[in-house]
Structures are given as structure tokens and as C-alpha cells.
């Protein structure tokens, strides 16, 4: 684990999921031996388990909740989008085009179709989260823009015919400016 306290989060998420009905296909609570965590694959993780509702696990844990019928895709999308967190997602589908259509409906910073982290293998592809998974992007043109700050600059080349940007604009000057503005912008 990259952070000392993260192993405790992983252990709490895995233990909580298993105790609330999830099944460990690989590993389980015993996989956590801080500061190391062996891979864990869970299935049937309840939608209200800490592993799906609280802070992101950020450990070698994957929760797989399969959707058996195409008619259940809307429910699967709704369950994914129900989370406050949306860093990355993966869609596994026998039809790549259908998988891409499902991916487009997910609220996530990055989505891979038929791959776990395919988006991470493309350095030019912007990467970043949505929701409570952070803000901004890294990598690619969007990532470079995230480290910039826009600035607009104007340089006055001549004095305006009517100086309207002062606190003391004479009434006659204001009237000279308002008349043409009304003529241009007010349609009766």
C-alpha cells in the first residue's frame, strides 16, 4: 500500500462486504497483512456496503456484480451512478459497440470496455475523477490545461468617445451611450 493508513480502509471494506453477504472469490479479510494487501475479488457486494458507499478503497480489491440480462443494464448503470465516487469504471460485454454505449452512460472519470484499466495504458488520454473522486485531469491536452490559468488582457489604444468606466459619468455622456445601445439591442 502506498499510504500507511490505507490498509485499514481496505480491511474495513473487505470485512464489511463479506459480513454483509458478499462472497470472496479470491482472498478475503485475511489478505490484509499491513502494510501489504494481497488481491481480493468480491462478488455480490451489497449496494449499501462501505466498499461501495464510503471513501474509495484504493487497494487491490475488485467488486464484481454481474448483470445477467440485457434488460438489467439500466439497473446496472443506475447502481454504478448511485455512488458519490466516480474515478474509474470497467464494462465487460460480448459486444464492443454495446459496451461502449453502456460506458457512455456511466458517470466516471474514465471507463474501459473489456479491460480493467485500459484507459491507463494511453498516456495521451486525459485521466481524472468525477463526483467526490477529485477534480481536474492529468495527461493529454486536457491534463496540461488543468495546470494552466487563463488570463485576458486588453490594452487601451485610444480614449473612448464616452468615458463610461468612471464613477462620475456625466448624465449627458451616459445618455449619448445609452441611446445607440438601446437602438442596437432593444427590439420592439
Backbone as JSON Lines, residues from 0, in Angstrom:
{"i":0,"aa":"X","n":[0.84,-1.18,0.0],"ca":[0.0,0.0,0.0],"c":[0.89,1.24,0.0]}
{"i":1,"aa":"X","n":[0.44,2.26,-0.7],"ca":[1.25,3.47,-0.82],"c":[1.1,4.39,0.39]}
{"i":2,"aa":"X","n":[-0.01,4.3,1.1],"ca":[-0.22,5.11,2.3],"c":[-0.38,4.19,3.5]}
{"i":3,"aa":"X","n":[0.27,4.51,4.62],"ca":[0.22,3.61,5.79],"c":[-1.2,3.3,6.27]}
{"i":4,"aa":"X","n":[-2.1,4.25,6.29],"ca":[-3.45,4.02,6.81],"c":[-4.39,3.36,5.82]}
{"i":5,"aa":"X","n":[-3.99,3.21,4.57],"ca":[-4.91,2.69,3.56],"c":[-5.22,1.2,3.77]}
{"i":6,"aa":"X","n":[-4.29,0.44,4.33],"ca":[-4.55,-0.99,4.57],"c":[-5.74,-1.16,5.52]}
{"i":7,"aa":"X","n":[-5.89,-0.26,6.48],"ca":[-7.02,-0.34,7.41],"c":[-8.34,-0.08,6.67]}
{"i":8,"aa":"X","n":[-8.34,0.83,5.72],"ca":[-9.54,1.09,4.92],"c":[-9.89,-0.13,4.09]}
{"i":9,"aa":"X","n":[-8.88,-0.73,3.45],"ca":[-9.11,-1.94,2.65],"c":[-9.69,-3.04,3.52]}
{"i":10,"aa":"X","n":[-9.1,-3.24,4.69],"ca":[-9.57,-4.31,5.59],"c":[-11.02,-4.05,6.02]}
{"i":11,"aa":"X","n":[-11.35,-2.82,6.36],"ca":[-12.7,-2.47,6.78],"c":[-13.69,-2.7,5.64]}
{"i":12,"aa":"X","n":[-13.33,-2.33,4.42],"ca":[-14.22,-2.52,3.28],"c":[-14.43,-4.0,2.97]}
{"i":13,"aa":"X","n":[-13.36,-4.77,2.95],"ca":[-13.47,-6.19,2.64],"c":[-14.23,-6.93,3.73]}
{"i":14,"aa":"X","n":[-13.89,-6.69,4.98],"ca":[-14.56,-7.35,6.1],"c":[-16.04,-6.98,6.13]}
{"i":15,"aa":"X","n":[-16.34,-5.7,5.92],"ca":[-17.73,-5.26,5.92],"c":[-18.53,-5.88,4.8]}
{"i":16,"aa":"X","n":[-17.94,-5.96,3.61],"ca":[-18.65,-6.55,2.47],"c":[-18.94,-8.02,2.71]}
{"i":17,"aa":"X","n":[-17.94,-8.76,3.19],"ca":[-18.12,-10.2,3.43],"c":[-19.14,-10.43,4.55]}
{"i":18,"aa":"X","n":[-19.07,-9.64,5.6],"ca":[-20.02,-9.84,6.71],"c":[-21.44,-9.44,6.33]}
{"i":19,"aa":"X","n":[-21.59,-8.64,5.26],"ca":[-22.95,-8.26,4.84],"c":[-23.43,-9.06,3.63]}
{"i":20,"aa":"X","n":[-22.75,-10.18,3.34],"ca":[-23.27,-11.09,2.32],"c":[-22.43,-11.25,1.06]}
{"i":21,"aa":"X","n":[-21.4,-10.45,0.86],"ca":[-20.55,-10.62,-0.32],"c":[-19.77,-11.91,-0.22]}
{"i":22,"aa":"X","n":[-19.38,-12.44,-1.35],"ca":[-18.59,-13.67,-1.39],"c":[-17.21,-13.35,-1.93]}
{"i":23,"aa":"X","n":[-16.18,-13.8,-1.24],"ca":[-14.81,-13.59,-1.69],"c":[-14.43,-14.72,-2.64]}
{"i":24,"aa":"X","n":[-14.23,-14.38,-3.9],"ca":[-13.8,-15.37,-4.89],"c":[-12.3,-15.58,-4.84]}
{"i":25,"aa":"X","n":[-11.59,-14.57,-4.41],"ca":[-10.14,-14.62,-4.26],"c":[-9.8,-13.8,-3.03]}
{"i":26,"aa":"X","n":[-8.98,-14.36,-2.14],"ca":[-8.6,-13.64,-0.94],"c":[-9.77,-13.44,0.0]}
{"i":27,"aa":"X","n":[-9.69,-12.4,0.77],"ca":[-10.72,-12.08,1.76],"c":[-10.11,-11.23,2.83]}
{"i":28,"aa":"X","n":[-10.75,-11.13,3.99],"ca":[-10.19,-10.3,5.07],"c":[-8.76,-10.71,5.46]}
{"i":29,"aa":"X","n":[-8.45,-11.99,5.32],"ca":[-7.1,-12.45,5.67],"c":[-6.04,-11.97,4.69]}
{"i":30,"aa":"X","n":[-6.44,-11.37,3.58],"ca":[-5.49,-10.86,2.58],"c":[-4.78,-9.61,3.05]}
{"i":31,"aa":"X","n":[-5.32,-8.98,4.08],"ca":[-4.71,-7.75,4.59],"c":[-3.7,-8.11,5.67]}
{"i":32,"aa":"X","n":[-2.45,-7.85,5.36],"ca":[-1.35,-8.03,6.31],"c":[-0.52,-6.75,6.21]}
{"i":33,"aa":"X","n":[-1.01,-5.7,6.87],"ca":[-0.41,-4.36,6.75],"c":[1.1,-4.42,6.92]}
{"i":34,"aa":"X","n":[1.82,-3.74,6.11],"ca":[1.4,-2.75,5.12],"c":[1.1,-3.36,3.74]}
{"i":35,"aa":"X","n":[0.96,-4.68,3.67],"ca":[0.71,-5.34,2.38],"c":[-0.72,-5.87,2.32]}
{"i":36,"aa":"X","n":[-1.25,-5.9,1.1],"ca":[-2.58,-6.45,0.89],"c":[-2.52,-7.31,-0.37]}
{"i":37,"aa":"X","n":[-2.88,-8.59,-0.23],"ca":[-2.94,-9.48,-1.39],"c":[-4.25,-9.2,-2.14]}
{"i":38,"aa":"X","n":[-4.32,-9.53,-3.43],"ca":[-5.53,-9.25,-4.22],"c":[-6.78,-9.91,-3.63]}
{"i":39,"aa":"X","n":[-7.9,-9.17,-3.76],"ca":[-9.19,-9.65,-3.29],"c":[-10.21,-9.42,-4.4]}
{"i":40,"aa":"X","n":[-10.99,-10.45,-4.72],"ca":[-12.09,-10.32,-5.68],"c":[-13.37,-10.7,-4.96]}
{"i":41,"aa":"X","n":[-14.32,-9.76,-4.96],"ca":[-15.6,-9.96,-4.27],"c":[-16.73,-9.97,-5.29]}
{"i":42,"aa":"X","n":[-17.77,-10.71,-4.97],"ca":[-18.98,-10.69,-5.78],"c":[-20.17,-10.57,-4.85]}
{"i":43,"aa":"X","n":[-21.24,-10.01,-5.37],"ca":[-22.45,-9.85,-4.56],"c":[-22.3,-8.83,-3.46]}
{"i":44,"aa":"X","n":[-21.5,-7.8,-3.68],"ca":[-21.33,-6.76,-2.66],"c":[-22.6,-5.92,-2.59]}
{"i":45,"aa":"X","n":[-23.24,-5.86,-1.42],"ca":[-24.48,-5.08,-1.31],"c":[-24.24,-3.61,-1.65]}
{"i":46,"aa":"X","n":[-25.26,-2.99,-2.23],"ca":[-25.16,-1.6,-2.67],"c":[-24.91,-0.64,-1.5]}
{"i":47,"aa":"X","n":[-25.29,-1.04,-0.29],"ca":[-25.09,-0.16,0.86],"c":[-23.84,-0.5,1.68]}
{"i":48,"aa":"X","n":[-23.0,-1.4,1.19],"ca":[-21.78,-1.76,1.91],"c":[-20.78,-0.6,1.87]}
{"i":49,"aa":"X","n":[-19.94,-0.51,2.89],"ca":[-18.94,0.56,2.96],"c":[-18.04,0.56,1.72]}
{"i":50,"aa":"X","n":[-17.79,-0.61,1.15],"ca":[-16.92,-0.7,-0.03],"c":[-17.51,0.02,-1.23]}
{"i":51,"aa":"X","n":[-18.81,0.27,-1.24],"ca":[-19.43,0.97,-2.37],"c":[-19.96,2.36,-2.01]}
{"i":52,"aa":"X","n":[-20.05,2.67,-0.72],"ca":[-20.65,3.96,-0.35],"c":[-19.68,4.93,0.3]}
{"i":53,"aa":"X","n":[-18.61,4.42,0.89],"ca":[-17.68,5.3,1.6],"c":[-16.5,5.67,0.71]}
{"i":54,"aa":"X","n":[-15.48,6.2,1.33],"ca":[-14.28,6.6,0.6],"c":[-13.78,5.47,-0.3]}
{"i":55,"aa":"X","n":[-13.06,5.84,-1.33],"ca":[-12.56,4.84,-2.27],"c":[-11.57,3.9,-1.59]}
{"i":56,"aa":"X","n":[-11.62,2.63,-1.96],"ca":[-10.8,1.61,-1.31],"c":[-9.32,1.81,-1.6]}
{"i":57,"aa":"X","n":[-8.96,2.14,-2.81],"ca":[-7.57,2.31,-3.24],"c":[-6.67,1.18,-2.75]}
{"i":58,"aa":"X","n":[-7.08,-0.02,-3.1],"ca":[-6.3,-1.2,-2.79],"c":[-6.57,-2.25,-3.85]}
{"i":59,"aa":"X","n":[-5.9,-3.39,-3.78],"ca":[-6.07,-4.44,-4.79],"c":[-7.36,-5.23,-4.57]}
{"i":60,"aa":"X","n":[-8.48,-4.51,-4.62],"ca":[-9.79,-5.12,-4.37],"c":[-10.69,-4.78,-5.54]}
{"i":61,"aa":"X","n":[-11.39,-5.79,-6.05],"ca":[-12.36,-5.55,-7.1],"c":[-13.68,-6.18,-6.68]}
{"i":62,"aa":"X","n":[-14.75,-5.42,-6.88],"ca":[-16.09,-5.93,-6.6],"c":[-16.78,-6.15,-7.94]}
{"i":63,"aa":"X","n":[-17.17,-7.37,-8.2],"ca":[-17.82,-7.72,-9.47],"c":[-19.25,-8.1,-9.17]}
{"i":64,"aa":"X","n":[-20.16,-7.3,-9.68],"ca":[-21.58,-7.6,-9.56],"c":[-22.11,-7.74,-10.98]}
{"i":65,"aa":"X","n":[-22.32,-8.96,-11.4],"ca":[-22.7,-9.25,-12.78],"c":[-24.15,-8.9,-13.06]}
{"i":66,"aa":"X","n":[-24.41,-8.57,-14.32],"ca":[-25.77,-8.35,-14.8],"c":[-25.99,-9.42,-15.86]}
{"i":67,"aa":"X","n":[-26.96,-10.29,-15.63],"ca":[-27.14,-11.46,-16.49],"c":[-27.96,-11.16,-17.74]}
{"i":68,"aa":"X","n":[-28.83,-10.16,-17.67],"ca":[-29.77,-9.94,-18.76],"c":[-29.63,-8.52,-19.29]}
{"i":69,"aa":"X","n":[-29.71,-8.35,-20.59],"ca":[-29.61,-7.02,-21.2],"c":[-30.64,-6.07,-20.61]}
{"i":70,"aa":"X","n":[-31.78,-6.57,-20.23],"ca":[-32.82,-5.73,-19.64],"c":[-32.37,-5.14,-18.32]}
{"i":71,"aa":"X","n":[-31.36,-5.73,-17.68],"ca":[-30.87,-5.24,-16.4],"c":[-29.78,-4.17,-16.53]}
{"i":72,"aa":"X","n":[-29.41,-3.82,-17.77],"ca":[-28.35,-2.84,-17.97],"c":[-28.71,-1.49,-17.35]}
{"i":73,"aa":"X","n":[-29.94,-1.07,-17.49],"ca":[-30.37,0.21,-16.9],"c":[-30.18,0.18,-15.39]}
{"i":74,"aa":"X","n":[-30.5,-0.96,-14.77],"ca":[-30.3,-1.08,-13.32],"c":[-28.82,-1.05,-12.99]}
{"i":75,"aa":"X","n":[-28.0,-1.73,-13.78],"ca":[-26.56,-1.72,-13.53],"c":[-25.98,-0.31,-13.65]}
{"i":76,"aa":"X","n":[-26.39,0.42,-14.68],"ca":[-25.92,1.8,-14.86],"c":[-26.37,2.65,-13.67]}
{"i":77,"aa":"X","n":[-27.61,2.5,-13.25],"ca":[-28.12,3.27,-12.11],"c":[-27.34,2.95,-10.84]}
{"i":78,"aa":"X","n":[-27.0,1.68,-10.63],"ca":[-26.24,1.3,-9.43],"c":[-24.84,1.91,-9.46]}
{"i":79,"aa":"X","n":[-24.2,1.89,-10.61],"ca":[-22.86,2.49,-10.72],"c":[-22.94,3.98,-10.48]}
{"i":80,"aa":"X","n":[-23.9,4.63,-11.1],"ca":[-24.02,6.08,-11.0],"c":[-24.55,6.54,-9.64]}
{"i":81,"aa":"X","n":[-24.98,5.61,-8.8],"ca":[-25.51,5.94,-7.47],"c":[-24.4,6.31,-6.49]}
{"i":82,"aa":"X","n":[-23.16,6.01,-6.82],"ca":[-22.05,6.28,-5.92],"c":[-21.63,7.75,-5.99]}
{"i":83,"aa":"X","n":[-21.16,8.27,-4.86],"ca":[-20.6,9.63,-4.84],"c":[-19.25,9.65,-5.54]}
{"i":84,"aa":"X","n":[-18.63,8.49,-5.64],"ca":[-17.29,8.4,-6.21],"c":[-17.36,7.91,-7.64]}
{"i":85,"aa":"X","n":[-16.48,8.44,-8.47],"ca":[-16.54,8.08,-9.89],"c":[-15.19,8.27,-10.55]}
{"i":86,"aa":"X","n":[-14.17,7.61,-10.03],"ca":[-12.84,7.75,-10.61],"c":[-12.75,6.95,-11.9]}
{"i":87,"aa":"X","n":[-12.96,5.64,-11.81],"ca":[-12.86,4.8,-12.99],"c":[-13.87,3.67,-12.94]}
{"i":88,"aa":"X","n":[-14.18,3.13,-14.12],"ca":[-15.13,2.03,-14.2],"c":[-14.7,1.11,-15.34]}
{"i":89,"aa":"X","n":[-15.25,-0.09,-15.34],"ca":[-14.99,-1.04,-16.41],"c":[-16.31,-1.71,-16.78]}
{"i":90,"aa":"X","n":[-16.5,-1.9,-18.08],"ca":[-17.68,-2.58,-18.6],"c":[-17.18,-3.8,-19.37]}
{"i":91,"aa":"X","n":[-17.71,-4.96,-19.04],"ca":[-17.37,-6.18,-19.78],"c":[-18.61,-6.62,-20.52]}
{"i":92,"aa":"X","n":[-18.48,-6.77,-21.82],"ca":[-19.64,-7.04,-22.66],"c":[-19.18,-7.83,-23.89]}
{"i":93,"aa":"X","n":[-20.0,-8.77,-24.34],"ca":[-19.67,-9.56,-25.51],"c":[-19.67,-8.76,-26.8]}
{"i":94,"aa":"X","n":[-20.33,-7.63,-26.82],"ca":[-20.42,-6.78,-28.0],"c":[-19.73,-5.45,-27.67]}
{"i":95,"aa":"X","n":[-18.61,-5.18,-28.33],"ca":[-17.85,-3.96,-28.02],"c":[-18.66,-2.68,-28.21]}
{"i":96,"aa":"X","n":[-19.46,-2.64,-29.27],"ca":[-20.27,-1.45,-29.54],"c":[-21.28,-1.23,-28.41]}
{"i":97,"aa":"X","n":[-21.91,-2.31,-27.97],"ca":[-22.87,-2.2,-26.86],"c":[-22.13,-1.82,-25.58]}
{"i":98,"aa":"X","n":[-20.94,-2.35,-25.38],"ca":[-20.13,-2.0,-24.21],"c":[-19.79,-0.52,-24.2]}
{"i":99,"aa":"X","n":[-19.43,0.03,-25.37],"ca":[-19.11,1.45,-25.46],"c":[-20.35,2.3,-25.18]}
{"i":100,"aa":"X","n":[-21.52,1.84,-25.62],"ca":[-22.76,2.58,-25.35],"c":[-23.07,2.59,-23.86]}
{"i":101,"aa":"X","n":[-22.82,1.47,-23.2],"ca":[-23.03,1.41,-21.74],"c":[-22.02,2.33,-21.05]}
{"i":102,"aa":"X","n":[-20.76,2.28,-21.49],"ca":[-19.71,3.11,-20.89],"c":[-20.07,4.59,-20.96]}
{"i":103,"aa":"X","n":[-20.67,5.01,-22.07],"ca":[-21.04,6.42,-22.25],"c":[-22.09,6.87,-21.25]}
{"i":104,"aa":"X","n":[-22.83,5.93,-20.68],"ca":[-23.89,6.27,-19.72],"c":[-23.37,6.32,-18.28]}
{"i":105,"aa":"X","n":[-22.14,5.88,-18.06],"ca":[-21.6,5.85,-16.71],"c":[-21.01,7.2,-16.33]}
{"i":106,"aa":"X","n":[-21.28,7.62,-15.11],"ca":[-20.69,8.84,-14.57],"c":[-19.37,8.45,-13.93]}
{"i":107,"aa":"X","n":[-18.31,8.52,-14.71],"ca":[-16.99,8.17,-14.22],"c":[-15.95,8.97,-14.99]}
{"i":108,"aa":"X","n":[-14.84,9.23,-14.35],"ca":[-13.78,10.0,-15.0],"c":[-13.16,9.25,-16.16]}
{"i":109,"aa":"X","n":[-13.1,7.94,-16.08],"ca":[-12.54,7.11,-17.15],"c":[-13.24,5.76,-17.13]}
{"i":110,"aa":"X","n":[-13.48,5.2,-18.3],"ca":[-14.14,3.9,-18.39],"c":[-13.4,3.06,-19.42]}
{"i":111,"aa":"X","n":[-13.15,1.8,-19.08],"ca":[-12.57,0.84,-20.01],"c":[-13.65,-0.17,-20.4]}
{"i":112,"aa":"X","n":[-13.63,-0.58,-21.65],"ca":[-14.55,-1.62,-22.11],"c":[-13.72,-2.88,-22.36]}
{"i":113,"aa":"X","n":[-14.12,-3.97,-21.72],"ca":[-13.46,-5.28,-21.81],"c":[-12.0,-5.23,-21.38]}
{"i":114,"aa":"X","n":[-11.71,-4.38,-20.41],"ca":[-10.38,-4.25,-19.83],"c":[-10.56,-3.59,-18.47]}
{"i":115,"aa":"X","n":[-9.69,-3.91,-17.54],"ca":[-9.83,-3.32,-16.21],"c":[-9.32,-1.89,-16.19]}
{"i":116,"aa":"X","n":[-8.13,-1.65,-16.7],"ca":[-7.54,-0.31,-16.65],"c":[-7.01,0.11,-18.01]}
{"i":117,"aa":"X","n":[-7.72,-0.21,-19.08],"ca":[-7.25,0.13,-20.42],"c":[-6.97,1.6,-20.59]}
{"i":118,"aa":"X","n":[-7.74,2.45,-19.93],"ca":[-7.53,3.9,-20.06],"c":[-6.17,4.33,-19.52]}
{"i":119,"aa":"X","n":[-5.62,3.58,-18.59],"ca":[-4.32,3.95,-18.01],"c":[-3.16,3.66,-18.96]}
{"i":120,"aa":"X","n":[-3.39,2.86,-19.98],"ca":[-2.32,2.5,-20.91],"c":[-2.16,3.51,-22.05]}
{"i":121,"aa":"X","n":[-2.99,4.53,-22.09],"ca":[-2.92,5.53,-23.16],"c":[-2.5,6.86,-22.54]}
{"i":122,"aa":"X","n":[-1.19,7.19,-22.62],"ca":[-0.7,8.39,-21.94],"c":[-1.34,9.69,-22.42]}
{"i":123,"aa":"X","n":[-1.82,9.75,-23.66],"ca":[-2.42,10.98,-24.17],"c":[-3.87,11.13,-23.76]}
{"i":124,"aa":"X","n":[-4.44,10.11,-23.13],"ca":[-5.84,10.15,-22.73],"c":[-5.98,10.87,-21.38]}
{"i":125,"aa":"X","n":[-6.81,11.92,-21.3],"ca":[-6.97,12.6,-20.01],"c":[-7.51,11.64,-18.95]}
{"i":126,"aa":"X","n":[-7.01,11.8,-17.72],"ca":[-7.46,10.95,-16.63],"c":[-7.76,11.81,-15.42]}
{"i":127,"aa":"X","n":[-8.89,11.55,-14.79],"ca":[-9.29,12.24,-13.57],"c":[-10.68,11.81,-13.19]}
{"i":128,"aa":"X","n":[-11.07,12.11,-11.99],"ca":[-12.34,11.63,-11.47],"c":[-13.51,12.57,-11.66]}
{"i":129,"aa":"X","n":[-14.67,12.07,-11.26],"ca":[-15.9,12.85,-11.24],"c":[-16.48,12.72,-9.84]}
{"i":130,"aa":"X","n":[-17.48,13.53,-9.54],"ca":[-18.1,13.46,-8.21],"c":[-17.08,13.75,-7.12]}
{"i":131,"aa":"X","n":[-17.1,12.96,-6.05],"ca":[-16.17,13.15,-4.95],"c":[-14.82,12.5,-5.2]}
{"i":132,"aa":"X","n":[-14.57,12.07,-6.41],"ca":[-13.28,11.45,-6.75],"c":[-12.29,12.47,-7.28]}
{"i":133,"aa":"X","n":[-12.43,13.69,-6.92],"ca":[-11.47,14.7,-7.31],"c":[-11.97,15.56,-8.44]}
{"i":134,"aa":"X","n":[-11.08,16.38,-8.94],"ca":[-11.43,17.31,-10.0],"c":[-10.2,17.49,-10.88]}
{"i":135,"aa":"X","n":[-10.43,18.0,-12.07],"ca":[-9.33,18.24,-12.99],"c":[-8.89,16.96,-13.69]}
{"i":136,"aa":"X","n":[-7.93,17.1,-14.55],"ca":[-7.41,15.98,-15.33],"c":[-5.89,16.03,-15.36]}
{"i":137,"aa":"X","n":[-5.29,14.87,-15.55],"ca":[-3.87,14.78,-15.85],"c":[-3.75,14.03,-17.17]}
{"i":138,"aa":"X","n":[-2.65,14.17,-17.84],"ca":[-2.36,13.53,-19.13],"c":[-3.12,14.22,-20.28]}
{"i":139,"aa":"X","n":[-2.56,14.14,-21.45],"ca":[-3.2,14.67,-22.64],"c":[-3.37,16.19,-22.59]}
{"i":140,"aa":"X","n":[-3.99,16.73,-23.61],"ca":[-4.19,18.18,-23.71],"c":[-5.01,18.71,-22.54]}
{"i":141,"aa":"X","n":[-6.07,17.96,-22.14],"ca":[-6.9,18.4,-21.01],"c":[-6.09,18.45,-19.73]}
{"i":142,"aa":"X","n":[-5.19,17.49,-19.56],"ca":[-4.34,17.47,-18.37],"c":[-3.4,18.66,-18.32]}
{"i":143,"aa":"X","n":[-2.84,19.02,-19.46],"ca":[-1.98,20.21,-19.5],"c":[-2.78,21.47,-19.17]}
{"i":144,"aa":"X","n":[-3.99,21.54,-19.7],"ca":[-4.84,22.71,-19.42],"c":[-5.16,22.82,-17.93]}
{"i":145,"aa":"X","n":[-5.24,21.7,-17.23],"ca":[-5.55,21.72,-15.8],"c":[-4.48,22.43,-15.0]}
{"i":146,"aa":"X","n":[-3.26,22.5,-15.55],"ca":[-2.16,23.16,-14.85],"c":[-1.92,24.58,-15.34]}
{"i":147,"aa":"X","n":[-2.88,25.11,-16.08],"ca":[-2.75,26.48,-16.59],"c":[-3.83,27.36,-15.99]}
{"i":148,"aa":"X","n":[-3.63,28.64,-16.15],"ca":[-4.61,29.61,-15.68],"c":[-4.79,30.63,-16.8]}
{"i":149,"aa":"X","n":[-6.03,30.83,-17.21],"ca":[-6.31,31.78,-18.28],"c":[-6.23,33.21,-17.76]}
{"i":150,"aa":"X","n":[-5.75,34.09,-18.62],"ca":[-5.73,35.5,-18.29],"c":[-6.1,36.29,-19.54]}
{"i":151,"aa":"X","n":[-7.07,37.16,-19.42],"ca":[-7.45,38.04,-20.52],"c":[-6.84,39.41,-20.28]}
{"i":152,"aa":"X","n":[-6.25,39.99,-21.33],"ca":[-5.6,41.29,-21.2],"c":[-6.05,42.18,-22.34]}
{"i":153,"aa":"X","n":[-6.4,43.41,-22.02],"ca":[-6.68,44.41,-23.05],"c":[-5.78,45.6,-22.79]}
{"i":154,"aa":"X","n":[-5.38,46.26,-23.85],"ca":[-4.57,47.46,-23.75],"c":[-5.32,48.56,-24.49]}
{"i":155,"aa":"X","n":[-5.67,49.61,-23.8],"ca":[-6.43,50.7,-24.42],"c":[-5.53,51.44,-25.39]}
{"i":156,"aa":"X","n":[-5.97,51.51,-26.64],"ca":[-5.16,52.16,-27.68],"c":[-5.55,53.62,-27.88]}
{"i":157,"aa":"X","n":[-6.77,53.99,-27.55],"ca":[-7.22,55.39,-27.69],"c":[-8.32,55.65,-26.67]}
{"i":158,"aa":"X","n":[-8.52,56.89,-26.38],"ca":[-9.56,57.26,-25.41],"c":[-10.93,57.03,-26.04]}
{"i":159,"aa":"X","n":[-11.85,56.44,-25.29],"ca":[-13.2,56.21,-25.84],"c":[-13.93,57.55,-26.0]}
{"i":160,"aa":"X","n":[-14.86,57.61,-26.95],"ca":[-15.6,58.86,-27.16],"c":[-16.44,59.24,-25.95]}
{"i":161,"aa":"X","n":[-16.92,58.24,-25.21],"ca":[-17.68,58.49,-23.99],"c":[-17.06,57.63,-22.89]}
{"i":162,"aa":"X","n":[-16.51,58.25,-21.87],"ca":[-15.87,57.52,-20.78],"c":[-16.94,57.02,-19.81]}
{"i":163,"aa":"X","n":[-17.26,55.75,-19.89],"ca":[-18.32,55.18,-19.05],"c":[-17.78,54.35,-17.88]}
{"i":164,"aa":"X","n":[-16.48,54.18,-17.79],"ca":[-15.93,53.31,-16.75],"c":[-15.42,54.1,-15.54]}
{"i":165,"aa":"X","n":[-16.02,55.22,-15.32],"ca":[-15.65,56.07,-14.19],"c":[-16.85,56.11,-13.24]}
{"i":166,"aa":"X","n":[-16.6,56.45,-11.99],"ca":[-17.69,56.57,-11.03],"c":[-18.5,57.85,-11.25]}
{"i":167,"aa":"X","n":[-17.89,58.81,-11.92],"ca":[-18.56,60.09,-12.13],"c":[-18.8,60.33,-13.61]}
{"i":168,"aa":"X","n":[-19.76,59.6,-14.18],"ca":[-20.11,59.78,-15.6],"c":[-21.2,60.85,-15.68]}
{"i":169,"aa":"X","n":[-20.95,61.92,-16.42],"ca":[-21.98,62.96,-16.55],"c":[-23.24,62.39,-17.21]}
{"i":170,"aa":"X","n":[-24.39,62.9,-16.82],"ca":[-25.67,62.42,-17.33],"c":[-25.75,62.53,-18.84]}
{"i":171,"aa":"X","n":[-25.23,63.58,-19.41],"ca":[-25.27,63.77,-20.87],"c":[-24.43,62.7,-21.57]}
{"i":172,"aa":"X","n":[-23.28,62.36,-21.0],"ca":[-22.43,61.32,-21.59],"c":[-23.11,59.96,-21.51]}
{"i":173,"aa":"X","n":[-23.75,59.68,-20.38],"ca":[-24.47,58.42,-20.21],"c":[-25.59,58.32,-21.25]}
{"i":174,"aa":"X","n":[-26.32,59.4,-21.46],"ca":[-27.43,59.41,-22.44],"c":[-26.9,59.17,-23.86]}
{"i":175,"aa":"X","n":[-25.73,59.77,-24.2],"ca":[-25.15,59.58,-25.53],"c":[-24.78,58.1,-25.75]}
{"i":176,"aa":"X","n":[-24.4,57.41,-24.71],"ca":[-24.02,56.0,-24.84],"c":[-25.24,55.07,-24.81]}
{"i":177,"aa":"X","n":[-26.26,55.42,-24.03],"ca":[-27.43,54.56,-23.87],"c":[-28.29,54.55,-25.13]}
{"i":178,"aa":"X","n":[-28.45,55.71,-25.78],"ca":[-29.31,55.79,-26.97],"c":[-28.9,54.78,-28.05]}
{"i":179,"aa":"X","n":[-27.65,54.76,-28.51],"ca":[-27.29,53.79,-29.55],"c":[-27.36,52.34,-29.05]}
{"i":180,"aa":"X","n":[-27.06,52.12,-27.78],"ca":[-27.13,50.76,-27.24],"c":[-28.56,50.25,-27.28]}
{"i":181,"aa":"X","n":[-29.51,51.1,-26.9],"ca":[-30.92,50.71,-26.95],"c":[-31.35,50.45,-28.39]}
{"i":182,"aa":"X","n":[-30.91,51.3,-29.29],"ca":[-31.29,51.13,-30.7],"c":[-30.76,49.82,-31.25]}
{"i":183,"aa":"X","n":[-29.58,49.42,-30.83],"ca":[-28.98,48.18,-31.33],"c":[-29.57,46.94,-30.68]}
{"i":184,"aa":"X","n":[-29.89,47.01,-29.4],"ca":[-30.21,45.8,-28.66],"c":[-31.67,45.63,-28.25]}
{"i":185,"aa":"X","n":[-32.46,46.69,-28.28],"ca":[-33.86,46.56,-27.91],"c":[-34.71,46.45,-29.17]}
{"i":186,"aa":"X","n":[-35.42,45.38,-29.27],"ca":[-36.31,45.18,-30.42],"c":[-37.74,45.26,-29.91]}
{"i":187,"aa":"X","n":[-38.55,46.07,-30.55],"ca":[-39.95,46.22,-30.13],"c":[-40.85,45.41,-31.0]}
